[in-house]
Amino acid sequence: MNSSVTFILFVFLVTVWTCSEQEEGILSNNASETDGMTMYKIPSQSHFSQQSTYQALDASEIAFTARFDSSAVYQAVDPRNQGDINKLYGMSDCNTSHQTNSARFGWRWFANELEIWAYAYVNSERKVAFIKAIPLQTTSTYKIIFADSAYRFIVDESEVSIPRHCAGRAQGYKLYPYFGGDEPAPHDVTIQIREIR
């Protein structure tokens, strides 16, 4: 097979794969640059901040800063859904889908506070752990360290751990902001993120 046919086949497969993976913030869109941070917008009545990029990752840790504004304040239509955890940022792991193995930060507006959570899938089992509440309009630093036996989630000075299914460097793909849970965003939600390399 010549190189041009191989390239066309590769582009086709990536396009098909990205179109079929529009769940839980794998893809992200409506992103724009502001103050050196990327602003992700989840439109009203949507779950996704969509951008037509798939990004494979191979990392020992990921780190970023994020800032939430007043759009993070919301009231669920069904009060039972107020406790659902929205997704902020992270990656899949162990060369599997994100609903098999992944680590990312979650957030929710609960009891009049913005809560930040560790959110992971470990061998297809969802695991969560509360980290801390943070004020709106403040920039916090987030880090996930992929240790051999655990995901270490750090927000500013606070840390929690969740067991990990595989060891070594994390291999997977980036996971972007996602609203839900069961309900879509009740209004436009904007989150500013800057990766730390």
Salt bridges, closest charged atoms under 4 A:
GLU23 OE2 - HIS98 NE2 3.17
GLU24 OE1 - ARG104 NH2 2.63
ASP58 OD1 - ARG169 NE 2.53
GLU61 OE2 - LYS143 NZ 3.66
ASP78 OD2 - ARG80 NH2 2.80
ASP93 OD2 - ARG164 NE 2.70
GLU115 OE1 - ARG108 NE 2.67
GLU125 OE2 - LYS127 NZ 3.25
ASP156 OD2 - LYS132 NZ 3.54
GLU157 OE2 - LYS132 NZ 3.36
GLU159 OE2 - ARG152 NE 2.59
ASP188 OD2 - LYS41 NZ 3.55
GLU195 OE2 - LYS174 NZ 2.41
GLU195 OE1 - ARG197 NH2 2.94
